[in-house]
Amino acid sequence: QSRPRTRSFRYPSPAKMFAPKSRTSDALSDMSSAIFNDEVMKAKLPSRVYARFKEALVTGAPTSEEDQKAIAEAIFKWARELGAVSFAHWFFPMRGGSGAYGSMCGACKFDTMIDLDWSSHEATKPFHACLPYERLFQGETDGSSFPNGGLRATHTAAAFTTWDRS
């Protein structure tokens, strides 16, 4: 009878284990590589939704709830194809400046592309992957998102984010 051959395993040396990995790019050089810009929007949205959205940019008319849902669905599908799991609202306080001058700072709030199933009667709610259109078009900040470091209680911050369609 022959015995099966066994291979001995050797751990890599600490020098190899902790050596920096070589990269062809890094996070900074990859920034702005996937943007849902006008070109992508035109390709991903139904033509009628795209046309109405562009018209609303010119007229200032609100985007209908139906179109908001279609836009959020298209962005969600596009983002998932790229491996995204979250998105961010980058905002500036409207009082006192735009953030680009006058020592005003911008802030950023991250949201994940998941939501709880609130219809569940379980104490620990199950969740599912999604991008609710309400979160895309208008969101609420928390006190810690403000440039002052969140010196107010969160419940008194009362600030909202909205998509600047310009």
N, C-alpha and C positions, 0 to 999 in steps of 0.2 A: 504494500500500500504506500502510495506517495502522500506526503504531507503537503498541505497547501503552503505556498510561500508567504511569508509575512514580510512586510516592509517596515523598516524602522523609521520612526518619525523624528525629525530633528527640529527643534525650535530655532527660528532665525536668531542670529546674534542681536544683542540690544542695539548695536550700531545700525543694523538694517531695520529693526523694528521701529526705531524712533527717528530714522532719517527722514528729512522732509521729502514728500512725494513731489516728483517733477510734474509740472503742469504746463499745458500749452496756453492756458488763459487763467484768469482769476475773476472773482466776483466783480471787481471794478471795471475790468475790460469787457465783461459780459453785460454790464448795465445798459439799459435801453436797447437791448437786442430783440425784445419781444414786446412791441407796443401795439395796442389795439387802436391804431391810427385810422385816418380816413380811408386809406387804401384797403386795410384789412376789414374795416367796417363795411365798405362797399361790397367786398367779396363774400362776407359772412352773413350779411342781413338780406332778407327778402327785399327786392328792389323797391317795393312800395313803402316799406318801413324806412328804408334808407332815405328815400325822397322826402317823406314826411318829416323825418328827423332833421334833414338839411334845411328844409323850408322853415321849420320851427326855430332854427338857429338865426335865420334872417329876420323872421317876423317877431320873435320873442314869445311865440305861443307856447303853452306848456306841452310837453310830450304826453300823449294819451297813455292811460294805464296799459292798454293792449300793446302799444309800441314799446313801452318800458319793459314789459314782460318779454317781448321778442328780442329786444336788445340784450337784456340780462341773460336770456337763454343762449344767445349767440356768443356772448362774452364768456359765459361759463363753459360752454363746449370747447371754444378756442383755447381757453386757459387750461382746461383739463388735458387737452391734447399736448400742451407744452409742459405738463407736470406740475402746474400751480396748485397750491392748496390754500392760499390766502391772498388777500388783496389789501391795499392800503388807501386811506384817505389822507392826502397831504393837504393841509389847510393853513390859512393865515387868519388871525383875528381881523375882523373887518373894521374895528375901531382903531384909528390911529395909524394906519399904514397897511401896506400890502405884504410886508415881511421882507421886501427887497431893500428897504432903506429905513432910516429913522430908528435903528436898533430894535425893530420889531422882529420877532422870531416866528418861524413857522412851526407846525407840529405835525405829527403823524399818528394815525390810529389804524391798527391792523384788525382785520376781520378774517375769520376762517371761512372756507366755503363748505361749512357744515351747519346744520340747524337741528335743534331737538324736535322730536315728534311730540308736540304738546298735547295731542289727542290721546296719547298713551296714559293709562291709569297707573303705570308703574312709578315707583318713587324715583328710581333712576331712569330718566327718559332715554330711549334709544335715539340715535341721531342718524342723519342721512346727508349725503353730499348734495349741495345745492348752492345757488346764488340768488337769494330772494331779491327781486327787483327793488323792493323798498330800501334795502340796505345799499344798493348801488346808487340810487338817485337821491336819497336823503338819509343821513345817519346822525347819530347822536354821539358827541364826544364824551369823555369823562373828565373829571377835574384834573387828573394826572397828565392829560394830554396838552395842557396849556403851558406856554413858555415860562410861566412863573413857577413851574415845578409842582403845580397842583396844591397851592397853599390854601385853597378853599375846599370845603367839603364837596364831595362828588355831587351830592344831590342839589347843591346850589349853583353848580356850574352852568346848567341850562344852555348849552351851546349846541348848534346843529351844523352838520356838514351837508353840502349839496353839490351836485355835479355842475361845475362851471362849464356850460356848453359853448362858451365863446372859444 
